[in-house]
Amino acid sequence: MSPQADQEEGLMSRVQLKAKKTVVSGQPCRQGKVYPLSVIDHMMGLYSLRLIFYYDHPLPVKEQQPRRLAGMSNNHSSGRGGPVVVPLEESLSEALAFFPPVTGRLNRDADGNWEVKCNDAGVRTVEAAVPGATVAEWLEAADPEAELSLAQWEKMPDDPTFWSPFYVQLTEFRDGGFSIGLSCPHMHADPHCAALLVKAWGDVHRKSGIANPPFFHSHGLRLRKSPNTATASVEYYRSKAALPPPPPADPDNSLRFNTITFRFSDVSVRRVVSEISESLPDATPFEVLAGLMWSACARATPAASHLRDLNLLTEFRKAMHAPLPHGFFGNAIHFSHVQAGAEELAGDGGIAVAARAIRADACRTEEDVRSVIDWWEERREPEEGSDAGSGGKFLPPIRMYGPALTCANLEGVMAYGASFVEGRRPSHVSCHVIPPEGEGVVLVMPSPEEGLSRTVIATLPEEVARRVRADPEIAKYEPKILFGGQSK
């Protein structure tokens, strides 16, 4: 890249922070209301989420406010907000009235476990701008590191009394496009309900009823009277609990990760499905794309053994005998484990080998989910004079996303329903799990295109990412690669 191109890209990707403030709920919640985090929430304590929703159209402005001029010349840096920001903040305040745990603050209960005091402390918001690029230009050329600057985040301090777990960032682009960045601890939300929070905000902004109202409690995610911890899922979680803690951030950046975003068209996904139909009839988009990425990573990584491991993440709201509502707020995700031969994965037909292994995973039943809850409920530091499992603080969270490659099925995430203008959907939605570790994580998500089109977001060790980006098997299906810039 020429010096001039470097300079243009730097200008294009520069995010200017304008103001920070706190948006509170438009309706106070009941005094003393407490929301305890579930067993599964506690499992996710090592991670946080960043979701970025991109819109390539302007928001309508209030009639009494001056119309926004080209180049964002009416942008306010005083913290009062511009003509786009003010109505968004008002609708956010209205939406937050339905989400008391989002505006609350973390606290330890009598056992030492996490709960949210619903005290209406509010959500931290950030106003920002990218005056050097349109949304389309940003998606084409910004690097993955720059994208994370669209979802500000503050690490949880030792005393979280005044710390806002949820951050919302509104970034305006040149010529009227904008993005909404949401960041939060993973133990507050999984990607499904994090997206539903933004979707509910859009529903309120359009003066429409919230299509998927939040549901905050489920008795099903608790210890049963007759617990069962003798399942393959529990054995897998036990093996994760035996892993050493994740290594600290490497100051020499020798273990850097890079993110590649592939957008596979409806035609491309149908082609993959057709090509493996003989060995795996009725393959799903997740099975074929997770298989494609797993086999590509196998080719990009020297085999350390004759077997390759894969963590599978699935969402279980509708997999329960008594299904949880779509609006269940919290973590409703389950991890399972599959293996396949390293040589078979890396060779011809590797996609089919991987997809069959994923299809064959039998550890995603309701009993698997409940057995893991039973096991985790018993993983406590017992109170003095009491038996294990009868109360006390949960043992520390474990490495759910590592160290093997993790493929997450996020096909059900309703990200493209987050509409702030009637009839206009996001042009792209990104999701990131922070921090990445081990062999990385692959997220299979919906795309704005109808049909079987999917977006695959792969965060991998830097050298593996470079090879996967150039993998000929992936290139055969001609995915569009977003974020053309490379991490520096």
C-alpha positions as CSV (number, residue, x, y, z in Angstrom):
1,M,0.0,0.0,0.0
2,S,1.3,3.4,-1.0
3,P,2.0,6.2,1.6
4,Q,-0.9,8.1,0.2
5,A,-3.2,5.1,0.5
6,D,-2.0,4.6,4.1
7,Q,-2.8,8.2,4.8
8,E,-6.3,8.0,3.2
9,E,-7.1,4.8,5.1
10,G,-6.0,6.3,8.4
11,L,-8.2,9.3,7.8
12,M,-11.1,7.1,6.8
13,S,-10.9,4.9,9.9
14,R,-10.4,7.6,12.4
15,V,-13.1,7.6,15.1
16,Q,-13.6,11.0,16.8
17,L,-15.2,10.7,20.3
18,K,-17.6,13.6,20.9
19,A,-19.2,13.1,24.3
20,K,-19.9,10.7,27.0
21,K,-23.0,10.7,29.2
22,T,-25.5,8.5,31.0
23,V,-29.0,7.7,29.8
24,V,-31.4,6.6,32.5
25,S,-34.6,4.8,32.3
26,G,-37.7,6.8,31.5
27,Q,-39.6,5.1,34.3
28,P,-38.1,4.3,37.7
29,C,-38.1,0.6,38.8
30,R,-39.4,-0.7,42.1
31,Q,-37.0,0.2,44.9
32,G,-35.0,-2.8,46.2
33,K,-35.5,-4.9,43.0
34,V,-32.7,-7.4,42.5
35,Y,-31.9,-9.6,39.5
36,P,-29.7,-12.6,40.4
37,L,-27.4,-13.8,37.6
38,S,-28.0,-17.4,36.6
39,V,-25.7,-20.4,36.8
40,I,-25.0,-20.1,33.1
41,D,-24.4,-16.4,33.4
42,H,-21.7,-17.1,36.0
43,M,-20.0,-19.6,33.6
44,M,-19.4,-16.7,31.1
45,G,-17.6,-14.4,33.5
46,L,-14.2,-14.4,31.6
47,Y,-15.7,-12.8,28.5
48,S,-17.5,-9.7,27.1
49,L,-19.5,-9.0,24.0
50,R,-19.3,-6.2,21.3
51,L,-22.1,-5.9,18.8
52,I,-22.1,-3.3,16.1
53,F,-25.1,-2.5,14.0
54,Y,-24.5,-0.5,10.7
55,Y,-27.1,1.6,9.0
56,D,-26.5,3.1,5.6
57,H,-29.4,5.6,5.8
58,P,-29.9,8.7,8.0
59,L,-32.3,8.7,10.9
60,P,-35.2,11.1,10.7
61,V,-34.7,14.3,12.7
62,K,-37.2,16.2,14.9
63,E,-39.0,18.9,13.0
64,Q,-38.2,21.6,15.5
65,Q,-34.5,21.0,15.2
66,P,-32.3,22.2,12.2
67,R,-31.7,19.7,9.5
68,R,-28.3,18.1,9.5
69,L,-25.9,19.5,6.9
70,A,-23.5,17.4,4.8
71,G,-20.3,16.5,6.5
72,M,-21.9,16.5,10.0
73,S,-21.4,20.3,10.4
74,N,-24.3,20.3,12.9
75,N,-22.6,17.8,15.1
76,H,-22.5,18.9,18.7
77,S,-19.4,18.2,20.9
78,S,-20.9,19.9,24.0
79,G,-22.5,16.7,25.2
80,R,-26.0,17.9,24.5
81,G,-26.4,15.8,21.4
82,G,-27.2,16.7,17.8
83,P,-30.5,16.3,15.8
84,V,-29.9,12.6,15.3
85,V,-28.6,11.9,18.8
86,V,-31.3,13.5,20.9
87,P,-34.3,11.5,19.6
88,L,-32.3,8.3,19.8
89,E,-31.4,9.0,23.5
90,E,-35.1,9.7,24.2
91,S,-36.2,6.4,22.7
92,L,-33.3,4.6,24.5
93,S,-34.6,6.0,27.8
94,E,-38.1,4.8,27.0
95,A,-36.8,1.3,26.0
96,L,-34.7,1.0,29.1
97,A,-37.8,1.1,31.2
98,F,-38.5,-2.5,30.1
99,F,-34.9,-3.6,31.0
100,P,-34.2,-2.8,34.7
101,P,-31.2,-5.1,34.9
102,V,-29.5,-3.2,32.1
103,T,-29.6,0.1,34.0
104,G,-28.6,-1.5,37.3
105,R,-25.2,-2.2,38.9
106,L,-23.4,-5.4,39.8
107,N,-23.4,-6.5,43.4
108,R,-22.4,-9.6,45.4
109,D,-25.3,-11.4,47.2
110,A,-25.0,-13.1,50.6
111,D,-23.3,-16.1,49.1
112,G,-20.8,-14.0,47.2
113,N,-22.5,-14.5,43.8
114,W,-23.3,-11.9,41.2
115,E,-26.6,-10.1,41.2
116,V,-27.8,-6.8,39.7
117,K,-29.2,-4.1,41.9
118,C,-31.9,-2.5,39.7
119,N,-31.2,1.0,40.9
120,D,-31.8,3.0,37.7
121,A,-28.2,4.2,37.6
122,G,-28.4,4.2,33.8
123,V,-26.4,3.2,30.8
124,R,-23.2,4.9,29.7
125,T,-23.5,6.3,26.1
126,V,-20.8,7.6,23.8
127,E,-21.3,10.0,20.8
128,A,-18.7,9.6,18.1
129,A,-18.1,10.4,14.4
130,V,-16.2,9.0,11.4
131,P,-16.2,12.1,9.1
132,G,-13.8,10.6,6.7
133,A,-15.9,7.7,5.5
134,T,-19.4,6.5,4.6
135,V,-20.7,3.3,6.1
136,A,-20.0,1.4,2.8
137,E,-16.4,2.7,2.6
138,W,-15.9,1.7,6.3
139,L,-17.1,-1.8,5.7
140,E,-14.9,-2.1,2.6
141,A,-11.6,-0.9,4.0
142,A,-11.5,-0.4,7.8
143,D,-9.4,-2.9,9.7
144,P,-10.9,-5.2,12.4
145,E,-9.1,-3.3,15.2
146,A,-10.8,0.0,14.0
147,E,-14.2,-1.7,14.1
148,L,-13.9,-2.4,17.9
149,S,-13.5,1.4,18.4
150,L,-17.2,1.6,17.4
151,A,-18.2,-0.1,20.7
152,Q,-16.5,1.5,23.6
153,W,-15.9,-0.6,26.7
154,E,-14.6,-0.1,30.2
155,K,-13.1,-3.1,32.0
156,M,-15.0,-4.0,35.2
157,P,-13.2,-2.5,38.2
158,D,-12.6,-4.3,41.5
159,D,-15.5,-2.4,42.9
160,P,-18.3,-2.3,40.3
161,T,-20.7,-0.2,42.4
162,F,-20.6,2.8,40.0
163,W,-19.6,0.9,36.9
164,S,-22.0,0.7,34.0
165,P,-22.0,-2.9,32.6
166,F,-23.7,-1.8,29.4
167,Y,-22.2,0.8,27.0
168,V,-24.0,2.2,23.9
169,Q,-22.0,4.1,21.3
170,L,-23.7,6.0,18.4
171,T,-21.3,6.9,15.6
172,E,-22.2,9.1,12.7
173,F,-20.5,8.5,9.3
174,R,-20.2,10.9,6.4
175,D,-23.3,11.4,4.3
176,G,-25.7,10.3,7.0
177,G,-25.1,6.7,7.8
178,F,-24.5,5.6,11.4
179,S,-23.7,2.7,13.6
180,I,-24.8,1.6,17.1
181,G,-22.3,-0.3,19.2
182,L,-23.3,-2.2,22.2
183,S,-20.8,-3.7,24.7
184,C,-21.5,-5.7,27.9
185,P,-20.2,-8.5,30.0
186,H,-21.0,-11.9,28.6
187,M,-22.4,-12.9,32.0
188,H,-25.2,-10.3,31.5
189,A,-26.2,-11.4,28.1
190,D,-25.6,-13.8,25.2
191,P,-25.5,-12.5,21.6
192,H,-29.2,-13.3,21.2
193,C,-30.6,-11.2,24.0
194,A,-28.0,-8.4,23.4
195,A,-29.3,-8.1,19.9
196,L,-32.9,-8.1,21.2
197,L,-32.1,-5.1,23.4
198,V,-31.1,-3.1,20.3
199,K,-34.1,-4.5,18.5
200,A,-36.4,-3.4,21.3
201,W,-34.8,0.1,21.2
202,G,-35.6,0.3,17.5
203,D,-39.2,-0.9,18.1
204,V,-39.7,1.9,20.7
205,H,-38.0,4.5,18.4
206,R,-40.5,3.7,15.6
207,K,-43.4,4.0,18.1
208,S,-44.1,0.3,17.6
209,G,-44.8,-2.3,20.3
210,I,-41.8,-4.3,21.5
211,A,-42.1,-7.5,19.4
212,N,-40.1,-9.7,21.8
213,P,-40.5,-8.3,25.4
214,P,-37.8,-9.2,27.8
215,F,-38.3,-12.1,30.2
216,F,-35.9,-12.1,33.2
217,H,-36.4,-15.2,35.2
218,S,-36.6,-18.9,34.6
219,H,-37.0,-21.5,37.2
220,G,-35.7,-24.1,34.7
221,L,-32.1,-22.8,35.0
222,R,-31.7,-24.0,38.6
223,L,-30.6,-27.1,40.5
224,R,-33.1,-29.9,40.2
225,K,-34.4,-31.9,43.2
226,S,-32.8,-35.0,41.6
227,P,-29.6,-33.7,40.0
228,N,-27.9,-35.7,37.3
229,T,-24.2,-35.0,36.6
230,A,-23.4,-38.3,34.8
231,T,-23.6,-37.0,31.2
232,A,-21.0,-36.6,28.5
233,S,-21.7,-32.8,28.6
234,V,-20.7,-32.7,32.3
235,E,-17.5,-34.6,31.5
236,Y,-16.7,-32.1,28.9
237,Y,-17.3,-29.1,31.2
238,R,-15.2,-30.8,33.9
239,S,-12.4,-31.1,31.4
240,K,-12.7,-27.3,30.7
241,A,-12.7,-26.6,34.5
242,A,-9.4,-28.5,34.8
243,L,-7.7,-26.2,32.3
244,P,-5.3,-23.6,33.6
245,P,-6.5,-20.0,33.6
246,P,-6.1,-18.2,30.3
247,P,-2.7,-16.6,29.8
248,P,-2.5,-12.8,30.3
249,A,-2.4,-10.5,27.3
250,D,1.0,-10.8,25.5
251,P,2.8,-7.5,25.7
252,D,5.0,-8.5,22.7
253,N,1.9,-9.2,20.5
254,S,3.3,-12.5,19.5
255,L,-0.1,-14.1,20.0
256,R,-2.2,-11.6,18.1
257,F,-5.6,-12.4,16.6
258,N,-7.1,-11.1,13.5
259,T,-10.8,-11.1,12.4
260,I,-12.0,-11.9,8.9
261,T,-15.7,-11.3,8.0
262,F,-17.0,-13.4,5.2
263,R,-20.4,-12.8,3.6
264,F,-21.7,-15.9,1.8
265,S,-24.5,-15.3,-0.7
266,D,-27.7,-17.4,-0.9
267,V,-26.3,-18.9,-4.1
268,S,-23.0,-19.8,-2.5
269,V,-24.5,-21.5,0.5
270,R,-26.9,-23.5,-1.6
271,R,-23.9,-24.6,-3.7
272,V,-22.1,-26.0,-0.6
273,V,-25.2,-27.7,0.6
274,S,-25.7,-29.3,-2.8
275,E,-22.1,-30.5,-3.1
276,I,-22.3,-32.5,0.2
277,S,-25.9,-33.6,-0.2
278,E,-25.0,-37.2,-0.9
279,S,-23.0,-37.6,2.3
280,L,-25.2,-35.3,4.4
281,P,-28.7,-34.8,3.1
282,D,-30.6,-31.7,4.3
283,A,-27.5,-30.0,5.6
284,T,-28.1,-26.7,7.3
285,P,-26.2,-23.5,6.5
286,F,-24.6,-23.7,9.9
287,E,-23.4,-27.2,9.4
288,V,-21.8,-26.5,6.0
289,L,-20.3,-23.1,6.9
290,A,-19.0,-24.3,10.3
291,G,-17.6,-27.4,8.4
292,L,-16.0,-25.1,5.8
293,M,-14.3,-23.0,8.4
294,W,-13.2,-25.9,10.5
295,S,-11.6,-27.7,7.6
296,A,-9.9,-24.5,6.4
297,C,-8.5,-24.0,9.9
298,A,-7.3,-27.6,9.9
299,R,-5.4,-26.9,6.6
300,A,-4.0,-23.7,8.1
301,T,-2.8,-25.3,11.4
302,P,-0.1,-28.0,11.5
303,A,-1.7,-31.1,13.0
304,A,-0.5,-31.8,16.6
305,S,-2.3,-35.1,16.7
306,H,-4.4,-37.3,14.5
307,L,-7.6,-35.8,15.8
308,R,-8.9,-32.2,15.6
309,D,-11.3,-30.8,18.3
310,L,-14.1,-28.4,17.9
311,N,-16.3,-26.6,20.5
312,L,-19.9,-26.1,19.4
313,L,-22.0,-23.3,20.8
314,T,-25.7,-23.6,20.4
315,E,-28.6,-21.5,21.8
316,F,-31.3,-23.5,23.6
317,R,-34.3,-21.2,24.3
318,K,-36.6,-23.2,22.0
319,A,-34.9,-26.6,22.6
320,M,-36.4,-27.0,26.1
321,H,-39.5,-29.0,26.9
322,A,-41.0,-25.9,28.3
323,P,-39.4,-23.4,25.8
324,L,-38.0,-20.1,27.0
325,P,-39.5,-17.0,25.4
326,H,-37.4,-15.5,22.6
327,G,-37.1,-12.5,24.9
328,F,-35.4,-14.5,27.7
329,F,-32.7,-12.1,29.0
330,G,-29.5,-13.8,30.0
331,N,-27.3,-16.6,28.7
332,A,-29.2,-19.6,27.1
333,I,-26.2,-21.2,25.4
334,H,-24.6,-24.6,25.7
335,F,-21.2,-25.9,24.6
336,S,-20.5,-29.3,23.3
337,H,-17.5,-31.1,21.8
338,V,-16.8,-33.0,18.6
339,Q,-13.7,-34.5,16.9
340,A,-12.7,-35.5,13.5
341,G,-9.6,-36.9,11.8
342,A,-7.0,-34.2,11.1
343,E,-6.0,-35.6,7.7
344,E,-9.6,-36.1,6.6
345,L,-10.6,-32.5,7.7
346,A,-7.6,-31.0,5.8
347,G,-8.1,-33.1,2.6
348,D,-10.5,-33.2,-0.2
349,G,-14.0,-33.6,1.1
350,G,-13.1,-32.0,4.4
351,I,-16.3,-29.9,4.5
352,A,-18.4,-33.1,4.4
353,V,-16.3,-34.8,7.1
354,A,-16.6,-31.7,9.4
355,A,-20.3,-31.2,8.7
356,R,-21.1,-34.9,9.5
357,A,-19.2,-34.7,12.8
358,I,-21.2,-31.6,13.7
359,R,-24.5,-33.3,12.7
360,A,-23.6,-36.3,14.8
361,D,-23.1,-34.3,18.0
362,A,-25.7,-35.8,20.4
363,C,-24.8,-33.7,23.5
364,R,-27.2,-30.8,22.8
365,T,-30.3,-32.2,24.4
366,E,-32.3,-30.6,27.3
367,E,-30.9,-33.2,29.7
368,D,-27.4,-32.1,28.7
369,V,-28.2,-28.5,29.4
370,R,-29.9,-29.3,32.8
371,S,-27.1,-31.7,33.8
372,V,-24.5,-28.9,33.3
373,I,-26.7,-26.6,35.5
374,D,-26.8,-29.3,38.2
375,W,-23.0,-29.7,38.1
376,W,-22.3,-26.0,38.2
377,E,-24.8,-25.5,41.1
378,E,-22.7,-28.0,43.0
379,R,-19.4,-26.3,42.2
380,R,-19.5,-24.0,45.2
381,E,-17.2,-23.0,48.0
382,P,-19.3,-24.5,50.8
383,E,-20.2,-22.3,53.7
384,E,-18.5,-23.3,57.0
385,G,-20.3,-26.3,58.5
386,S,-22.3,-27.0,55.3
387,D,-22.1,-29.6,52.5
388,A,-21.0,-28.8,49.0
389,G,-23.9,-27.8,46.8
390,S,-26.0,-26.5,49.7
391,G,-25.0,-22.8,49.3
392,G,-22.0,-20.7,49.0
393,K,-20.0,-18.9,46.3
394,F,-19.7,-20.4,42.9
395,L,-16.2,-21.5,41.9
396,P,-14.5,-19.2,39.4
397,P,-15.7,-19.1,35.7
398,I,-13.9,-21.4,33.2
399,R,-12.6,-21.1,29.7
400,M,-15.7,-21.7,27.7
401,Y,-14.4,-20.4,24.3
402,G,-11.0,-22.1,24.4
403,P,-8.6,-23.6,23.9
404,A,-9.9,-25.5,20.9
405,L,-11.6,-23.7,18.0
406,T,-15.1,-22.7,18.8
407,C,-17.9,-22.5,16.2
408,A,-21.0,-20.7,17.4
409,N,-24.4,-21.1,15.8
410,L,-25.9,-17.6,16.0
411,E,-28.3,-18.1,13.0
412,G,-31.3,-17.4,15.3
413,V,-30.0,-14.0,16.4
414,M,-32.6,-11.4,15.4
415,A,-30.0,-8.7,14.6
416,Y,-31.5,-7.6,11.3
417,G,-34.8,-6.9,13.0
418,A,-33.2,-3.9,14.8
419,S,-34.9,-1.2,12.6
420,F,-35.0,2.5,13.6
421,V,-36.7,3.6,10.4
422,E,-39.8,1.7,9.1
423,G,-38.8,-0.6,6.3
424,R,-35.0,-0.1,6.7
425,R,-32.8,-2.8,8.2
426,P,-29.2,-2.8,9.2
427,S,-26.8,-3.1,6.3
428,H,-24.4,-5.2,8.4
429,V,-24.2,-6.5,12.0
430,S,-21.0,-7.6,13.6
431,C,-20.4,-9.6,16.8
432,H,-17.2,-10.1,18.7
433,V,-16.3,-12.2,21.8
434,I,-13.6,-10.6,23.8
435,P,-10.9,-11.8,24.6
436,P,-10.2,-14.3,21.8
437,E,-8.0,-17.2,22.9
438,G,-6.7,-20.6,21.9
439,E,-7.5,-21.5,18.3
440,G,-10.1,-18.8,18.0
441,V,-13.8,-18.5,17.5
442,V,-16.1,-18.6,14.4
443,L,-19.5,-17.0,14.6
444,V,-22.1,-18.0,11.9
445,M,-24.8,-15.3,11.8
446,P,-27.6,-14.1,9.6
447,S,-27.0,-11.7,6.7
448,P,-29.0,-8.8,5.3
449,E,-29.7,-10.8,2.1
450,E,-32.7,-13.1,2.2
451,G,-32.6,-16.9,1.8
452,L,-29.6,-19.0,3.0
453,S,-27.1,-16.1,2.9
454,R,-24.9,-16.0,6.1
455,T,-22.2,-13.9,7.6
456,V,-19.2,-15.7,9.1
457,I,-17.0,-13.8,11.5
458,A,-13.8,-15.6,12.2
459,T,-11.4,-14.4,14.9
460,L,-8.2,-16.5,14.6
461,P,-4.5,-16.4,15.5
462,E,-2.9,-14.0,13.1
463,E,-1.0,-16.5,10.9
464,V,-3.9,-18.9,10.8
465,A,-6.2,-16.0,9.8
466,R,-3.9,-15.1,7.0
467,R,-4.0,-18.6,5.6
468,V,-7.7,-19.0,6.0
469,R,-8.3,-15.7,4.2
470,A,-6.5,-17.1,1.2
471,D,-7.9,-20.7,1.5
472,P,-8.8,-21.9,-2.0
473,E,-11.7,-24.0,-0.8
474,I,-13.3,-20.9,0.8
475,A,-12.5,-18.8,-2.3
476,K,-14.3,-21.3,-4.5
477,Y,-17.6,-20.1,-3.0
478,E,-16.7,-16.4,-3.7
479,P,-17.7,-14.8,-0.4
480,K,-17.5,-11.1,0.0
481,I,-14.8,-10.1,2.5
482,L,-15.8,-7.1,4.6
483,F,-13.2,-5.0,6.5
484,G,-10.6,-5.2,3.8
485,G,-7.9,-3.6,5.9
486,Q,-5.6,-5.9,7.9
487,S,-4.7,-5.5,11.6
488,K,-1.5,-3.7,12.0
